[in-house]
Each structure stands twice: as C-alpha cells, then as structure tokens.
Amino acid sequence: MRKKIMATAGVLLTFAFLLAAQDQPRIPAGIAIAFRTGSASGLSEYLNKTVELVLPGKEDFYSKSVAETILKDFFTRYRSREFVIKHQGARGDAQYAIANLETDKGKFRVYFLLKKVDGNPLIHQIRIEADNE
C-alpha cells in the first residue's frame, strides 16, 4: 500500500513538473537565429524602443536604430560561428536567457532580458561579455 502511494505521488510530481515546464514561455526562435547568423537587422525586430547594451567598449542605453548599428558593428568585428542558449527562464512578464556565442575571434557569454510590450516580448537588455573559461 505504501509503495503504491509513493509511486502515485512520484507520477503526479512528474506530471506537475512537465506541465510547469510547458507553461514556461520560450525565447523567440528568431532571436537565436539572428545571433547564430550575426544578423543585427534580425535582432532589431525584437528590440524595444530603448535598449541597454553592454558590449566590449560600449555600455549605455540606446535607441533601437543606434542599438542595431552597434550590434551590426559587433557582428562585423566578431563573425558568429555558433550560438547556444544554455539557460532561460521567466518571471512575471519578463523572460531572460543566458547563452554562449562562439565567434571567429573568441567566445562570449550573452545575457538578454525581454519584457512584454503590447503583448510582444521585446529585448530590453543585451550583455555580451568575453567568456574567459
């Protein structure tokens, strides 16, 4: 009897975790594709009107158009080879992701934060830091 209760509890917990994972919003695939291909214009589709950028040599709040130009310069200087999201999560109407970006000149750790604006997830912050591991 006790084994049946434990087995049933285990199955219920597994289903609860699976359902919770399904409810977790996913980072739009277009963002990962844009990073993987080094497309600033692709990322621009997901940028908020104002974006905080933290990149090598740049750190400030920028308008969407200026942020796109800065990202284009970054991708010109560092040609993207691979982009893999390692972790993502959400809290309220905000989502975040931590990823690894491999370029022709080194590896970077990428963090970005999205918040919903008019029901659409838009990037409010991007941090690209050298990965010294």
Summary of the structure (lengths in Angstrom):
residues: 133
radius of gyration: 18.5
end to end distance: 51.2
largest distance: 66.0
contacts: 364
relative contact order: 0.16
helix: 38%
strand: 45%
